[in-house]
Amino acid sequence: METLELNKNNEVDETNTLDSFDKEINLTAHADSESYDANNIKVLEGLEAVRLRPAMYIGDTGERGLHHLIQEVIDNSIDEALVGACNNIIVTLHSDGACSVEDDGRGIPTGIHPVKQISTLEVVMCTLHAGGKFDKSSYQVSGGLHGVGVSCVNALSEKMIVTVKREGKIFQQTYSRGVPESPVVVIGTTEETGTITKFYPDRTIFQSTTFKAFRVSERLRELAFLNPIIKIVLIDERENLKKVYHYEGGLVDFVKYIDKNASSLINPILINGAETAGSEFETKVAVCFQYNSGYQENLLSYVNNINTVEGGTHVSGFRSAFTRTMNSYAAANKINKEQLIGDDFKEGLTAVISVMVPEPQFEGQTKTKLGNGEVDGIVRSIVNEKLSVYLDQNPSVAKKIIEKAVLAADARIAAKKQRDFIRRKSALENTALPGKLADCSSNNPDECEVFIVEGDSAGGSAKQGRDRKFQAILPLRGKILNVQKAARMSKILENEEIKAIFTAIGAGFDQDFDPDKTRYGKIILMADADIDGAHIRTLLMTLFFQYMRELINKGKLYIAQPPLYKIKKGKQEYYAFNDGERDEIIQRIRKEIQIKKNPQLESAEELPEGAASADGIVISRYKGLGEMNPQQLWDTTMNPETRTLLKVTIESAIEATTIFEMLMGDKVAPRRQFIEKNAQYVKNLDI
């Protein structure tokens, strides 16, 4: 899980989004409809559209979009591997700011294109919707479907150099912002084949062009798990680091990695199969799962190596087949009399579903949900057949799974009684909102926000300092329950603070949870800057990750950033959010004092050595929000015009799952190792 900083006005830059582009066009047309004619229709040539609206193609121009460039290039190499033409991929983060992706595939064709009458390499690199994946003669399955990937990377790069090894020769072409600098040339001979793509992200497009190795490594590890025949190497020249990702166990190793901090009940079970359904090409299915002693479900799904975070027909096929097969086995072997439902089998389940579909149909541009109806039937058929055979051969494993599900069913029934009790109680009291909630006057969720605040003292200041029109305050008393350890809903609903959070947000809980019904567009966690505050934030984020994850996916969860320091000089007050800002403010104040004494220092960037240090500057370090009066809390932490919020996002569900299990789970050893490893980086430790 990761946090992304918004601007001081708490606004997301939408100038590069498709929605804002549409609004711009519509507003222009309505504002001056008489002048709207053929001259107003602009046709963008080549890759101009990509540079004008980059977010339409790569999501955004921030850190996520920057790293998406690498993914687009890697996907081409992975597609080569899917047809058995590539075994090795090397990703290098160069010291000069570039990134290169090298594979030993067939190499991009370089011959003259029959239609364009230029090198096919130039066509692929400089033309949208040009590629070898629109028919099945070159790639039966692939992640790239629209032919825009690598050409977008080219358009958004200051410079790109593509080197192709094929037909005994080494070909090369260089581009600048999507435009070829010269024709394709032969620079040598070789007996090898493959493609090397090196690119420098455009500094006029991206907010930052510095690649982060940990972001790249997460995707490479994931691809290595999904494609066990491939060896992927990551080289970071800046840190002189080299990592090799190669997992011969494939999905089995993947499941073990996800559950590495959990206590497993059974060994991973692997199911493989392939079927055709109205197509001459097979849909391949691979499923691996195991159970742990926990209560959370960790299910990851992929289509042609694309992570379908919203699931789809392959996931629904697995769930229905799994539930039906397990119930049939339980009934036939008289293990359980009652029919179990699908949710009963989720507790403690860790599963990875990977399908290779010749013609995937995704719901939406983001490829996060598979829509192919035939895939549901294929997955159901394969899972039902293979799982039935496995259960018959391994009765002890089958019994453990069913016993785990029976306990989950008992907890489900208990939770239902608890939910019904809460609903009846709310109805009797004629209100569904907790008494401690200071709600806002607006009923428009898009403009409303709720602060979940640690402590009654800070809650009191927040209530006095807020803008009552759109800001609600929910104070918490003490630390909430650690849901990673006590994760059954019946247990969770006994915690008054958690019940207050569920009720205030208004989206329901457990099976009734609906993220679109939330009463607030922003849910903001506001805790002290000390170690207790960090613990409370972690407990809250664990709750949202496990039980309201869709609010994170929809971008509704934020973390408030109260200042760490107040710097005062006379009547002037300044606030700093970290040590660096504190030092910068102190340096600026001292310089202003010295300039008044000696105007010649005005052009100096730093104070001369020996400048006065005791200038009446008073530095206060905040440890609690309760130390601020309402006006200070508003000015520094709650005012949309001046505050800084961190938006919580999930970049890698795998990493987030393992981190929460390690930090908040039952196993002590992984947590101790983490603390020992990172203790050297701790500053300002409160004891």
Summary of the structure (lengths in Angstrom):
residues: 687
radius of gyration: 28.5
end to end distance: 26.7
largest distance: 93.4
contacts: 2160
relative contact order: 0.08
helix: 41%
strand: 20%
